C-alpha cells in the first residue's frame, strides 16, 4: 500500500531542501572567503617584513655582519610573536643550484639545506612587481601554520630567499567563534524561513484547498447551494469563482433533469397504461382463435390447408405469449403490484421448478445440476421466484446446442445477501450483447429464434429481481463459450 503525502508536506520538503542548500552554500563560501582573507593577510605581512629586511641587510654591508643580522632576526622574531620561525637562505657554495640556511631564529637550522622550499613546493603564489612570493599552508596537530617564501632583494639583485613561518591560531580561534556563530545564525534563519513558509503555505494555499475539498464533498452529496468564499485575487480566487459557477450550472441542470425525469415517468406510465389497454383489447379477439384454430386444424383433411393452419396457430400462440408478457411487464412496473414475501428455502424452490420443467428439459436433452445448499433461506415471493427461475432456465435451453447441454445452478452467501448463479453451455455472448441483454424486446440471436422468443423474458426477470431489492447481471467469456446469469436476493439469518 502506497503511503500518501499531503501537498503541504511535499512543498515544505522542497522549500526546506532548496533553502538548506542555499544557506549552507552561502555559509561555506563565506567561510572559504574568510580563510582566504587570513592567508592573504599573513602573506602581505611577510612581504612587508621582507622589504624591511632588504633595507636592513643593505645597511649592514650585505651579508658581511652575520652576528648583527642574526640578532636582528631574533629581535624581529621576539617583536612578532606570531612569527614562529624566520630564516634567510642563500645559494650553497658547493651546490650553486641549491640553497642553505644562512641565518635563522632557530640556530639549529643554520647551514642546513633548504632545497625543499623551491617554488614547485608551494600551492599559492603572489606577484610582487617582477618577483614572486610563494607560500604554503600546513596543519600540524591542530595548529594552523603558513610558510611564506619571498626573494632577498639587494640592490635590485636576487641574493636568496626569506623563509617565514607564522602561526594563525589566534586568528583562527576568533574565526572558529565567528564560524560557529555564522552556522548558528544560518540554522536559526533556516528554521525561521521554514516556519514562515509553513504559516504562509497554510494560510494562502492549504486552507483554500481544504475549503475546495469540503465544498466538493458537499456538492457530491447533492448540496448544490454550496459556495466557496475565498477572498483572493489570484488563481485560487478565479478557481473559486469558476467552482461556484459550476455548482450553479449543475443546480440548473439538475432541475432540468428532474423535470425531464418527471416527464419521462409520466410517459412511461402512459405507455404502460396504453400497453395494458392494448393488451386487453388484443386478448379478447385472440381468446376464441386460440381455442377454435386447433380444432379446425385437427378436422381439416387437406394437407396444404392443414399446413397453413399450423402456421396460423403458431403465430396466434406467439401473439398470445407476447401480449401476456407485455401485460406482465407493465404490471411489474406499477407501484400497485404487491409481492407476497416470505421465508423460502432456495434449494427446495429450485427443485420444484426443475420438477415442473422435467419433460421440457428431457426433450431438449438438457442436464441440470442444482448445487444450492439446503440451508440457504431467502426473503422472496414464491410465485415470482419460480417465474424468475423458469424464465432463466427456459432462456438457457433456448440458446443451447441442438445436442443438448448442461445448466449449473449455485448460490453463494455474502453478508446479508445471497448471489445465485445459473451457468449454461450455450451460444455465449459478445460484450455489446451483455450491455443490452436485459433491454425490452432485445433478442440475443435474432436469426434462429425469430418466432420462439418475445424478447421480454429477461426484462421481466430484471424487474422481479429489482422488486426483491436485488440486482441481476450476466457474464460470458465470448460467443460459443456459454453464459452465466447472476442475481442477488436478501438472505434470511437462520442463526
Residue pairs with C-beta under 8 A, 6 or more apart in sequence:
6 206
7 205
7 206
7 209
8 198
8 201
8 202
8 205
8 206
11 201
11 205
12 194
12 197
12 198
12 201
15 193
15 194
15 197
16 190
16 194
19 190
19 193
19 194
20 190
23 186
23 189
23 190
24 186
26 186
27 182
27 183
27 186
30 182
31 179
31 182
34 175
34 178
34 179
35 175
38 168
38 171
38 172
38 175
39 124
39 135
39 137
39 146
39 168
41 171
42 135
42 146
42 148
42 166
42 168
43 124
43 126
43 133
43 135
43 146
43 148
45 166
46 133
46 135
46 148
46 150
46 162
46 164
46 166
47 126
47 128
47 133
47 148
47 150
49 76
49 80
49 83
49 162
49 164
50 133
50 150
50 151
50 152
50 153
50 162
50 164
53 76
53 88
53 152
53 162
54 152
54 153
54 154
56 69
56 72
57 63
57 69
57 88
57 152
57 154
58 154
58 155
60 68
60 69
60 72
62 154
62 159
63 69
63 90
63 102
63 159
66 102
66 103
69 88
69 103
70 103
70 107
73 86
73 88
73 103
73 104
73 105
74 105
76 83
76 86
77 83
77 85
77 86
77 105
82 166
82 167
82 168
82 170
83 105
83 164
83 165
83 166
84 145
84 165
84 166
84 167
85 104
85 105
85 106
85 109
85 163
85 164
85 165
86 104
86 105
86 162
86 163
86 164
86 165
87 101
87 102
87 103
87 104
87 105
87 106
87 109
87 114
87 162
87 163
87 164
88 101
88 102
88 103
88 104
88 152
88 160
88 161
88 162
88 163
89 99
89 100
89 101
89 102
89 114
89 117
89 160
89 161
89 162
89 163
90 99
90 100
90 102
90 152
90 159
90 160
91 98
91 99
91 100
91 160
92 98
92 99
92 100
92 113
98 113
98 114
98 115
99 113
99 114
99 115
99 117
99 160
99 161
100 111
100 112
100 113
100 114
101 109
101 110
101 111
101 112
101 113
101 114
102 110
102 160
103 110
104 110
114 161
114 163
117 134
117 147
117 149
117 161
117 163
119 125
119 132
119 134
119 149
121 134
121 136
122 134
122 135
122 136
122 149
123 136
123 137
124 134
124 135
124 136
124 137
125 132
125 133
125 134
125 135
126 132
126 133
126 135
127 133
128 150
131 150
131 151
131 153
131 158
132 151
133 148
133 149
133 150
133 151
134 148
134 149
134 150
135 146
135 147
135 148
135 149
136 146
136 147
137 144
137 145
137 146
137 147
138 145
138 146
138 147
139 145
143 167
143 169
144 167
144 168
144 169
144 172
145 165
145 166
145 167
145 168
146 165
146 166
146 168
147 163
147 164
147 165
147 166
148 162
148 163
148 164
148 165
148 166
149 161
149 162
149 163
150 161
150 162
150 164
151 158
151 160
151 161
151 162
152 158
152 159
152 160
152 161
152 162
153 159
204 232
204 236
205 236
208 230
208 232
208 236
208 240
211 228
211 229
211 230
211 240
212 228
212 239
212 240
212 243
215 226
215 227
215 228
215 243
215 247
218 226
219 226
219 247
219 250
224 247
224 248
224 250
224 251
224 254
225 247
225 251
226 247
227 244
227 247
228 240
228 243
228 244
229 240
230 236
230 237
230 240
231 237
232 240
268 333
272 330
272 333
272 334
273 330
275 326
275 327
275 329
275 330
276 327
276 330
276 331
279 323
279 324
279 326
279 327
279 330
280 327
282 319
282 323
283 320
283 323
283 327
286 316
286 319
286 320
286 323
289 316
290 316
290 317
290 320
293 309
293 312
293 313
293 316
294 313
296 309
297 306
297 309
297 310
297 313
300 306
300 309
314 451
315 451
318 451
318 454
321 454
322 454
322 456
325 454
325 456
325 457
325 460
326 454
326 456
328 456
328 460
329 440
329 456
329 459
329 460
329 463
331 337
332 460
332 463
332 464
332 467
333 463
337 467
339 381
339 384
339 467
339 468
340 381
340 382
340 383
341 379
341 380
341 381
342 379
342 380
342 381
342 382
343 377
343 378
343 379
343 492
344 377
344 378
344 379
344 380
344 382
344 385
345 374
345 376
345 377
346 372
346 376
346 377
346 378
346 411
346 418
346 420
346 489
347 370
347 372
347 373
347 374
347 376
348 374
349 380
349 382
349 385
349 386
349 389
350 370
350 372
350 389
350 409
351 370
352 386
353 386
353 389
353 390
353 393
354 361
354 368
354 370
354 393
356 390
357 390
357 393
357 394
360 394
360 397
361 367
361 368
361 393
361 397
364 397
364 400
364 404
365 403
365 404
365 405
366 396
366 397
366 400
366 404
366 405
366 406
366 407
367 404
367 405
367 406
367 407
368 393
368 406
368 407
368 408
368 409
369 406
369 407
369 408
369 409
370 409
371 408
371 409
371 410
371 411
372 409
372 410
372 411
372 420
373 411
375 494
376 411
376 413
376 418
376 491
377 491
377 492
377 494
378 385
378 418
378 489
378 490
378 491
378 492
379 468
379 489
379 490
379 491
379 492
380 468
380 489
380 490
381 467
381 468
384 464
384 467
384 468
385 464
385 468
385 489
387 460
387 464
388 461
388 464
388 465
388 487
389 409
389 422
391 457
391 458
391 460
391 461
392 422
392 461
392 485
393 407
393 422
394 457
395 457
395 458
395 485
396 405
396 407
396 422
396 424
396 426
396 483
396 485
397 407
398 449
398 452
398 453
399 424
399 426
399 427
399 444
399 445
399 449
399 483
400 424
400 425
400 426
400 427
401 425
401 426
401 427
405 424
405 425
405 426
406 424
406 425
407 422
407 423
407 424
407 425
408 421
408 422
408 423
408 424
409 420
409 421
409 422
409 423
410 420
410 421
410 423
411 418
411 419
411 420
411 421
412 418
412 419
412 421
413 491
414 488
415 491
416 490
416 491
416 493
417 470
417 488
417 489
417 490
417 491
418 488
418 489
418 490
418 491
419 486
419 487
419 488
420 486
420 487
420 488
420 489
421 484
421 485
421 486
422 484
422 485
422 486
423 482
423 483
423 484
423 485
424 482
424 483
424 484
425 482
426 482
426 483
427 444
427 445
427 479
427 480
428 476
428 477
428 478
428 479
428 480
428 481
428 482
428 483
429 437
429 444
429 474
429 476
429 478
429 479
429 483
430 476
430 478
430 479
433 444
433 476
434 474
434 475
434 476
436 442
437 444
437 458
437 474
438 458
438 459
438 461
438 462
438 472
438 474
439 459
440 455
440 456
440 459
441 454
441 455
441 456
441 459
442 455
442 458
443 449
443 453
443 455
461 472
461 487
462 472
465 471
465 472
465 487
465 488
465 489
466 472
468 489
468 490
469 490
470 487
470 488
470 489
470 490
471 487
471 488
472 485
472 486
472 487
472 488
473 485
473 486
473 487
474 483
474 484
474 485
474 486
475 483
475 484
475 486
476 482
476 483
476 484
